[in-house]
Amino acid sequence: MERPIPTILFLHGALGTSAELAPLMHIMEEKGFPCASFNFRGHGKNATMPESFRIDQFAQELEHYLKQHRPKHVVAFGHSMGGYVALYHKANYDDSPFEAIFAYGTKFNWSESSVHKELNMLNPDHLVEKFPAYALALNEKHGENWKHLMKNTAHLMQNLERLDGLTREDLHDIHIPVVLLLGDQDRMVTSEETLSTAAKLPKSQVKTISHSKHEMERANLKEISSILTEFLR
């Protein structure tokens, strides 16, 4: 009997939207895989901010989506924070339906020193002054809420490890295949933290993606889609 073709649920990263995942979704749909995605609250134009801006809040939103749509034979592809949310959901929801998780550019080291390196880029005033093109792109993506979204994201990162970070026990409890994908030019996520996390997962692989940076727009989609296809066929 042939394996059923899974639905791939794409989860975007912090400061992102599902639109960034559309090119990869299109490739996978052309290969015959049903694909789906949604925006986490607070992300995208006309979005409403959730009362709580935390990983467990986004996991609840993911749970709501899964209960509402009830996809069969579903796997997750999460970019950055999206991969973290998928893993958190699998570890903390007994009925999580994910049969496999692919996480591209997902950061696992949220220590104070690691987070400190990212905070300048999460300061809206600094961004407007030093990186106006990026600030404009965020405004185009999220509308006038982009500064509020950025401040909430900074708060999430500063408190993630203390409030609802993935624990060693969480990772041990994830008994499905997990593939951690890391761009060879990713400056935000280290190979050390990726390999350390993989060692705590019962069924994990680490794949380095060539000619790829952290952002999905700068990722080697052909290579990523080949890995997904080989694994899911």
Summary of the structure (lengths in Angstrom):
residues: 233
radius of gyration: 16.8
end to end distance: 12.8
largest distance: 59.3
contacts: 752
relative contact order: 0.17
helix: 52%
strand: 13%
